[in-house]
Every structure is written in structure tokens, then in C-alpha cells.
Amino acid sequence: MAGTDGGRPGICPTLLYADAKAAIRQLTEAFGFREHAVYEGEDGSVVHAELVQGNGMVMLGSKGRGGVFDTAMKGAGPSGVYVVVDDVDAHHRRAVEHGAEILMPPTDQDYGSRDYMARDLEGNVWSFGTYAPGTGG
């Protein structure tokens, strides 16, 4: 993801989880994200979290907290996110070691990328690979 200001990501996928703490654990342990910020409510639920991978970021929180975004996402199906990684096979091994559900093993694609696909604990599909689209600009 190309940033628009000092390397900040210009696009941040945002996901809501029934168990956001478990999602953070899986994304950091199995998929190699790093916690940038995690804010919890008085009840211990995750109000907002930011996890980084390379120069990209995903934001997440707990379902059922109310507000416009929570209402808009109510009943939404799983999402898909593509994350660029340098070493697909090493990344895949880490995910397998942490028990991630692998949907497609590392595979060389016709368009020159090497990718694998996994499902997180709540059904979102994460693709990790070497394809890094340019923005042309």
C-alpha cells in the first residue's frame, strides 16, 4: 500500500470480529502482523486496533459496540484482504505452525506472483503473496 503522507498507508481494510482479541492473536502470531495500537473499552472489548504488515495496515474492532460502522457492517459476510510479503513459503510455514486454516498452499500464478490463501477464525480470507500492484503514479 502506498502512503500519501510520510509512508502512511492510503487504504486500511477495516474488519469487525466477535472475538477481536483472538483475531489480534491470530493475525500477529500466525500471519506476522505487528500491533501498532490497541484500545480497549471499559468492558475489555477492543474498541479499535491497528495492526501493521510492511507498509500496510489493517484496522479492527469488536462487533456489537454500536455506532454507524458497526450498524453498517451488521450481517456483513467475510471479507478478503491481500497482503504483500517477501517470502511466501516462510510466511506460509508460520501460519501452518500456528494452526491457520490454509485454503490454498503456496502456488506460482500465471501472472508471476507466488501466493497462498488462509481463512481466519471468523471466516475472513487472507491472501499473502508477492504480487505488488503499481499505482502508475
Secondary structure as UniProt FT lines:
FT   TURN            6..7
FT   STRAND          14..17
FT   TURN            18..19
FT   HELIX           20..29
FT   TURN            30..31
FT   STRAND          34..40
FT   TURN            42..43
FT   STRAND          46..53
FT   TURN            54..55
FT   STRAND          56..62
FT   TURN            63..64
FT   HELIX           68..73
FT   TURN            74..75
FT   STRAND          80..84
FT   HELIX           88..97
FT   TURN            98..99
FT   STRAND          101..108
FT   TURN            110..111
FT   STRAND          114..119
FT   TURN            121..122
FT   STRAND          125..129
//
